Amino acid sequence: MTIEFAQSARSSIGIEWELALVDQKTGELANAAGDVLRDLRRADGKDHPQIVSELLQNTVELVSGVHTRVSDAVTELSRLLDDLRTIAAARNVVPIASGTHPFGQWFDQPVTDKERYHKLIERTQWWGRNMLIWGVHVHVGLDDVDKALPIVAGMLRFFPHLLALSASSPFWGGVDTGYASNRSLMFQQLPTAGLPYEQIRTWSDYERYVDDELSTGIIEDQTEVRWDVRPSATWGTVEVRFCDSTSTAAELAGIAALVHCLVDDLAQRLDDGESLAELPPWFVRENKWRAARYGLDATIIIDSEGRQRSVADDIAALIARLEPVSHRLGCAAELSSLHGIIADGGSSARQRKAAAESNGDLTVVVAQLARELGQRPRNF
């Protein structure tokens, strides 16, 4: 089969940010998305084009337009968040952003009434029902389809850096899981989710793979390929989709800046005739697990020889190396802000600290998440 890869401006950027809705008094998940989205409808009765539904009725997703700078995309999302917060408040609901809800129970959550969601749950059953999780997807435009699969493979070297920075799901069903990102390991249980296949190296390989998936009934359309990093043919982008939902707009800006710089840097290396360095797949898988388990305290494998380094130290080195790229893309301040995430340990560490200081009261953690999301990002 032939899959057309849409034309896209090189290094354009778009962001999707999944948020949970909670009762502003109890902190419990609120299945209010349908009502909130109806309240957000335009004067002509049409749904809001950038604040949309997701799998569960406790979830909304904010979708930016296409931008050239991270700051513009995050500013747009912040405005959408303000609109959402105003409408939700009228129903005594507030949004929070994290990979999981600290004490919500998966079996209490109704599914949004759309055919594709019902089909997903029918097929995946218990694991599908367990997808009480929220994430961030960052799209970066490519000017050549032949770059798509090499960049997908090349980005896997940086999986632990991005996951450790975004990790925000230490709790699950009222229990401290011991993981910084429990979400990332749960999501990979779905069919077609998880790490990409190392055998798929060219666009024709990808077309054959999608054809096999369709012909055997594994998927019904190509958007159901849910790899952690994937080519998005519809938009002409590489999509990084494994990060936990970032708890603040400032953290979102920093992590999106790192994705932006990495993809642009890899694209430029291909233009310069270089081969992109990769890790063996068994090291990639181990790094994913280590980042999910330990977050910014992880020690990761940094090359094919098996050398290891603190992920925090390697992120700092990566920020320094990418500084010229960040100036070219207009996101130098956002990229540099990642030092702040390293310093405070990120959202997973803040959530655990809040729980410890309140004798394990996880409603306090939810209240903290609501306050953090309410903070306006500083002007970078």
Beta strands, then each sheet from edge to edge (+ up, - down):
strand 1: 13-23
strand 2: 51-53
strand 3: 59-63
strand 4: 93-96
strand 5: 135-141
strand 6: 171-172
strand 7: 175-176
strand 8: 229-232
strand 9: 237-244
strand 10: 299-301
strand 11: 308-310
sheet 1: 2+ 3- 1+ 4-
sheet 2: 2+ 3- 1+ 5- 9+ 8-
sheet 3: 6+ 7-
sheet 4: 10+ 11-
end
